[in-house]
């Protein structure tokens, strides 16, 4: 069995690649500039790299050839990815791909490309995680502002989010792509505990030993801030609107899907920081 992973160097894709290899499942990593094929880890399946570019449909067919399942990450920064993704799914169907897991978001209702997956593959799953716990680490804007200015900035007000460890998303993806059965449908993935951004700031402060505060701004100001960070205008407006939805309670819920699929509970934000 070979699993094609789009976005293989990304937050969830890189973790999925690692987990698949740890379970002796061969992986084809997709990227714009693939490196030389190699084998990773003791007892791991083979891992090969293939060129893939959403803007170059000629890369679609070679990527899906002889592949059992595909982890699909939509083109980044595109408000309506359906016209770009349909030709890829057509190639996946022609190649006999059996399963697809589409990474979406709990903030986006199922529709568009998600509603059409069943037209192309017999086994399909839409993974709709809430906001990533990793948004406060690495090079993310929240992490950079926490380090540079001692603050995280949002328009979420007192809204709560059950931040999810990306490793948990990857674990669910591995089960639905390479497990005995593929659950067809829409899976909303959350962490175990909804937190306000004030709560997050407090946990970051406790973890780092440096004071981090939550600065509240308007949706309009947030959009301008995101544009200033290089995010295209329409996508910045979309992200700022998601903060407004959080403020209105859109993400204030938890699900048990991670445990139901993987057999273990979702990790908390505090546990993510500790790891």
C-alpha positions as CSV (number, residue, x, y, z in Angstrom):
1,X,0.0,0.0,0.0
2,X,1.2,3.5,-0.9
3,X,-0.2,6.7,0.5
4,X,0.3,10.0,-1.4
5,X,0.7,12.9,1.0
6,X,0.1,16.4,-0.4
7,X,1.6,19.2,1.7
8,X,4.1,16.6,3.0
9,X,6.3,19.3,4.5
10,X,3.5,21.1,6.2
11,X,2.1,21.0,9.7
12,X,-0.1,17.9,9.4
13,X,1.5,16.4,6.3
14,X,4.9,16.0,7.9
15,X,3.5,14.4,10.9
16,X,1.3,12.0,8.8
17,X,4.4,11.0,6.8
18,X,6.2,10.1,10.0
19,X,3.3,8.2,11.5
20,X,2.8,6.2,8.3
21,X,6.4,5.2,8.1
22,X,6.4,4.2,11.7
23,X,3.6,1.7,10.8
24,X,5.4,0.3,7.8
25,X,3.2,2.0,5.3
26,X,4.9,3.3,2.1
27,X,4.6,7.0,1.5
28,X,4.9,9.2,-1.6
29,X,5.6,12.7,-0.5
30,X,4.4,15.4,-2.9
31,X,6.1,18.8,-3.2
32,X,7.1,21.4,-5.8
33,X,10.8,20.5,-5.5
34,X,11.1,16.9,-4.4
35,X,14.3,15.6,-3.0
36,X,15.9,12.2,-3.8
37,X,13.9,9.1,-2.8
38,X,15.1,7.6,0.4
39,X,14.2,5.1,3.2
40,X,13.5,6.3,6.7
41,X,13.5,4.7,10.1
42,X,14.0,1.2,11.4
43,X,11.3,-1.0,10.0
44,X,9.6,1.8,8.2
45,X,8.1,1.5,4.7
46,X,9.7,3.1,1.7
47,X,9.3,6.8,1.2
48,X,9.7,8.4,-2.3
49,X,9.3,12.0,-3.4
50,X,7.3,13.2,-6.4
51,X,6.9,16.6,-8.0
52,X,3.4,18.1,-7.4
53,X,2.2,21.6,-8.0
54,X,-1.5,22.7,-7.9
55,X,-0.7,25.3,-10.6
56,X,0.7,22.6,-13.0
57,X,-2.0,19.9,-13.8
58,X,0.7,17.9,-15.7
59,X,2.0,16.9,-12.2
60,X,-1.3,15.3,-11.2
61,X,-1.3,11.9,-13.0
62,X,2.3,10.9,-12.1
63,X,1.6,11.8,-8.5
64,X,-1.4,9.4,-8.1
65,X,-0.1,6.5,-10.2
66,X,-0.1,3.2,-8.3
67,X,-1.4,5.0,-5.1
68,X,-4.0,3.4,-2.8
69,X,-4.9,6.6,-0.8
70,X,-4.3,10.3,-0.8
71,X,-4.1,12.9,1.9
72,X,-5.3,16.1,0.2
73,X,-4.4,19.6,1.4
74,X,-6.2,22.3,-0.6
75,X,-4.1,25.0,-2.5
76,X,-3.0,27.5,0.2
77,X,-4.5,31.0,0.2
78,X,-7.2,30.2,-2.3
79,X,-10.8,31.2,-1.3
80,X,-12.5,28.8,-3.8
81,X,-10.2,25.8,-4.5
82,X,-12.8,23.6,-6.3
83,X,-11.9,24.5,-9.9
84,X,-8.3,23.7,-9.2
85,X,-8.9,20.5,-7.3
86,X,-11.5,18.8,-9.5
87,X,-9.0,17.9,-12.3
88,X,-6.7,16.3,-9.6
89,X,-9.6,14.2,-8.4
90,X,-10.4,13.1,-11.9
91,X,-6.8,11.9,-12.2
92,X,-7.1,10.1,-8.9
93,X,-10.3,8.3,-10.1
94,X,-8.6,7.3,-13.3
95,X,-5.6,5.9,-11.3
96,X,-7.9,3.8,-9.1
97,X,-7.3,5.6,-5.9
98,X,-9.5,4.0,-3.2
99,X,-9.4,6.5,-0.4
100,X,-9.1,10.2,0.1
101,X,-8.8,12.2,3.3
102,X,-9.4,16.0,2.6
103,X,-8.0,18.4,5.2
104,X,-10.6,21.1,5.7
105,X,-11.6,23.1,8.8
106,X,-14.3,23.1,11.5
107,X,-14.9,26.7,10.5
108,X,-15.9,25.8,7.0
109,X,-19.2,24.0,6.4
110,X,-19.1,20.9,4.2
111,X,-19.8,21.8,0.7
112,X,-18.0,22.6,-2.5
113,X,-15.2,20.1,-3.1
114,X,-16.0,18.2,0.1
115,X,-19.5,17.4,-1.1
116,X,-18.1,16.0,-4.4
117,X,-15.5,13.5,-3.0
118,X,-17.9,10.6,-3.3
119,X,-18.1,11.2,-7.1
120,X,-14.4,10.2,-7.4
121,X,-13.4,7.7,-4.8
122,X,-15.2,4.9,-2.9
123,X,-13.7,5.8,0.5
124,X,-13.6,9.4,1.5
125,X,-13.3,11.4,4.6
126,X,-13.4,15.1,5.3
127,X,-11.2,16.0,8.3
128,X,-12.4,19.3,9.9
129,X,-10.1,20.1,12.7
130,X,-10.5,23.2,14.9
131,X,-7.6,25.6,15.2
132,X,-4.1,24.1,15.6
133,X,-2.3,24.3,18.9
134,X,0.9,24.8,16.8
135,X,-0.4,28.2,15.7
136,X,1.4,29.5,18.8
137,X,4.8,27.9,18.0
138,X,7.4,28.2,15.2
139,X,6.9,30.9,12.6
140,X,3.2,31.5,13.0
141,X,2.2,35.2,13.5
142,X,0.9,34.5,17.0
143,X,4.2,32.8,18.0
144,X,6.3,35.7,16.5
145,X,4.3,38.4,18.3
146,X,4.4,36.4,21.5
147,X,8.2,36.3,21.3
148,X,8.8,39.8,20.0
149,X,6.1,41.8,21.8
150,X,4.9,39.5,24.6
151,X,1.4,39.4,23.2
152,X,-1.0,37.4,21.0
153,X,-3.5,39.5,19.0
154,X,-7.0,38.4,18.0
155,X,-10.5,39.5,17.4
156,X,-11.9,36.5,19.3
157,X,-12.9,38.5,22.4
158,X,-14.1,35.9,25.0
159,X,-14.7,33.1,22.4
160,X,-13.3,29.7,23.2
161,X,-11.5,27.2,20.9
162,X,-10.6,23.6,21.7
163,X,-7.2,23.8,20.2
164,X,-6.0,20.5,18.7
165,X,-2.5,19.0,18.6
166,X,-1.6,18.4,14.9
167,X,-0.3,15.0,15.8
168,X,-3.8,14.0,16.6
169,X,-5.0,15.2,13.2
170,X,-2.3,13.1,11.6
171,X,-3.2,10.1,13.7
172,X,-6.8,10.3,12.5
173,X,-5.7,10.7,8.9
174,X,-3.4,7.6,9.2
175,X,-6.3,5.5,10.4
176,X,-8.8,6.6,7.8
177,X,-6.3,6.3,4.9
178,X,-4.5,3.0,5.9
179,X,-6.8,1.4,8.5
180,X,-9.1,-1.6,7.9
181,X,-12.0,0.7,7.1
182,X,-12.4,4.2,5.9
183,X,-15.3,6.1,7.5
184,X,-17.1,8.0,4.8
185,X,-18.2,11.4,6.0
186,X,-17.4,14.5,7.9
187,X,-15.2,14.3,11.0
188,X,-15.0,17.4,13.3
189,X,-11.7,17.1,15.3
190,X,-11.1,19.0,18.5
191,X,-8.9,19.0,21.5
192,X,-10.4,18.1,24.9
193,X,-10.9,21.6,26.3
194,X,-12.1,24.9,24.9
195,X,-9.9,27.8,25.8
196,X,-10.1,31.6,25.4
197,X,-7.1,33.4,24.0
198,X,-6.7,34.8,27.5
199,X,-6.4,31.2,28.7
200,X,-3.8,30.5,25.9
201,X,-1.8,33.6,26.9
202,X,-1.7,32.4,30.5
203,X,-0.6,28.9,29.5
204,X,2.1,30.3,27.2
205,X,3.3,32.5,30.1
206,X,3.5,29.6,32.5
207,X,5.3,27.4,29.9
208,X,7.9,30.0,28.7
209,X,8.4,31.9,32.0
210,X,7.7,35.1,30.1
211,X,4.6,37.2,30.4
212,X,2.3,36.9,27.3
213,X,-0.9,38.8,27.1
214,X,-3.9,38.7,24.8
215,X,-4.5,42.0,23.0
216,X,-8.0,42.3,21.6
217,X,-8.6,44.2,18.4
218,X,-11.4,44.6,15.9
219,X,-12.0,42.4,12.9
220,X,-11.1,45.2,10.6
221,X,-7.9,45.9,12.4
222,X,-7.1,42.1,12.4
223,X,-7.6,41.9,8.6
224,X,-5.2,44.9,8.2
225,X,-2.7,43.2,10.5
226,X,-2.8,40.0,8.4
227,X,-2.4,41.9,5.2
228,X,0.6,43.6,6.7
229,X,2.0,40.1,7.3
230,X,1.8,39.3,3.6
231,X,-1.5,37.4,3.5
232,X,-3.6,38.3,0.4
233,X,-6.5,40.6,1.0
234,X,-9.4,38.2,0.4
235,X,-7.8,35.5,2.5
236,X,-7.0,38.0,5.3
237,X,-10.7,39.0,5.4
238,X,-11.7,35.3,5.5
239,X,-9.3,34.6,8.5
240,X,-10.4,37.7,10.3
241,X,-14.1,36.7,9.8
242,X,-13.2,33.3,11.5
243,X,-12.0,35.2,14.5
244,X,-15.4,37.0,14.6
245,X,-17.1,33.6,14.4
246,X,-15.1,32.4,17.4
247,X,-16.1,35.5,19.3
248,X,-19.7,34.4,18.7
249,X,-19.2,30.9,19.9
250,X,-18.7,29.0,16.7
251,X,-15.8,26.9,18.0
252,X,-17.0,26.4,21.6
253,X,-17.6,22.7,21.5
254,X,-15.6,19.4,21.8
255,X,-16.0,16.1,20.0
256,X,-14.7,12.6,20.9
257,X,-13.7,11.8,17.3
258,X,-10.0,11.6,18.0
259,X,-10.5,8.9,20.6
260,X,-13.1,7.1,18.6
261,X,-10.8,6.8,15.6
262,X,-7.4,6.3,17.3
263,X,-8.3,4.7,20.6
264,X,-6.7,7.4,22.7
265,X,-8.0,10.8,24.0
266,X,-7.0,14.0,22.2
267,X,-4.1,15.8,23.8
268,X,-4.7,19.0,25.7
269,X,-3.1,22.4,24.8
270,X,-1.0,22.1,27.9
271,X,0.2,18.7,26.9
272,X,1.1,20.0,23.4
273,X,3.3,22.7,24.9
274,X,5.0,20.2,27.2
275,X,5.8,17.9,24.3
